[in-house]
């Protein structure tokens, strides 16, 4: 198992070495060499740093912000708000030029009240007479009975019993004294007055057997007239004689005659001049980005400042500065940030103003003075093993590694060969050279023929340090040893053969040859494929339906940029409040808007809802429009 792990590590190292070599060549770096070249490396680094300081990028970058006129000189809005007065051509009396629309005369005032064109008074004269009526005498005077029209007379009422209701005790004044009285429903008949007969309740003595007749007075008309008799007529016109009855026009114009001419040019102004007071060729502001570190450092501070040249017309948002690195990732916000990597950094200024050139709101600065010191390597360049190899049957004399003052490692006081059976890489990051596995495999094959359990002859391995693999360099290093270089000892490595179990051996062979076991995919099952396709189609259909539902319940919002173009701001969801459809223009849309003139396009929402009311809210204001293909509102 240890050999397997070791082979895996060796294989990873084999693959990593070419990759690291290519990476070093691309990045322009060389593999660090220690020892005698250490001083040369330090001097070269100092020279590069000095050259770098003299060739640094600018520390201050100034970007001019220019004004951009918005709106159109033909329409009011944006920067164009000073009307250029239009002078009409022609005359209102004779027409011509701009005056091409005739205005027809319409009498002002009225015949009844006068005024305006009606200045001639016409007095009233009664028509008809009081005796015969007619004309103004249209109200008849009818007879009204006076006291002299009536005479008082007597009427006798006789009674007839219809239905006895009850009996009670009463006193009879006809001589029967206290006796029984009958209470009954009866009919009273008047013989003279206009009452005639009437139903009544009568009470009479049971012994008498009837209700005695009664009498009452009444008045009868004797004048021979009734209340509908017309005795004469009175005026019903409501006017007095010689009262002003009406007025006639005295303006001198006939109705619908041409009185004068109005201009049809439709112009109150020949255009609109600039009211912003700014020019497009003169900066209205400056964005200054500063690298506050004049020398090299591990971190540098970048700052930004806005200089308003308009006298206060530039209105930045709260926290207006957004920093980004050269990859477009946000690096921070605010007027100062610290960065730790060289590269191009940009800062964007967020303004509420819509009348500025957006290209001047972003400034870039190159940071190239971040200089991080390389980690100091150990003075010992040799890959001196921290532990001694295990002694072999044919030991070779090995040199003791020299001790350097900067190495920080002490040699093992006990030079016992059993401390560690296998050599390990030294602490300075250098690795032992790779063993020739092909030769080793041939030796193992020849050894297996002799005996499966017999140990192979020990093999000598010389660890060659990186960058000193030539024989001439080795001889030079042996003849002129440097106090900062630790020579590499000769290491004797013992190898043995071991037979693996069959299963483990198959895994080892499969690992070596790159074979992998074939596993059936979960989608090889037809049921899984059917379920997956069905679920995918259902999710797609649900997504489409949800998208159509969203389009059905939302509208598009556009804004006029002042130049006759409609800028798309986004979609608004439609809500039903108190039996009315409503939308709300969000703050984000308001920030992107140029003017207060909006266009609402309902799209799918408008299907089947034509001529219904839609209430549009913006902040505390609202407007109502009837749903159509395009709805223009001003808020």
Protein Blocks (a to p, Z undefined) as FASTA:
>chain_A
ZZmmmmmmmmmmmmmmmmmmmmmmmnopacddehjlmmmmmmmmmmmmmmmmmmcccfbd
cdddddddedjfkbgehjllcccddddedjfklggjjllcccddddehjfklgghjllcc
cddddedjfklgghjllcccdddddfklpccdddddddddfbdfbdcddddfehnapadd
dddddddddfkbmnlpadddddddfklopacdddddddddfklpafkbcfbdcdfklpae
hiafbdcdfehpaehiafbdcdfklpabfbdcdfklpafkbcfbdcddddfbfbdcfbdc
dddddddfkoopaccdehkbccddfkopafbecjbdcdfbecddddddddfbfkbcfklm
pccdddfkbccddddddfblbfcdfbdcdddfbdcddddddddfklopacdfblcfklpm
bdcddfkopacddddfklmmmmmmmmmmmomkbccdddddddddehiacfklmmmmmmmc
cfkbccddddddddddddddfklmmmmmmmmnopacddddfklpmklmmmmmmmmmmmmm
mmmmmmmmmmmmcccddddehnopacdfbdcddddeehiacddddfklmmmpmblcdcdd
ekjmlgopghiacdddehjbccdddddfbdcddZZ
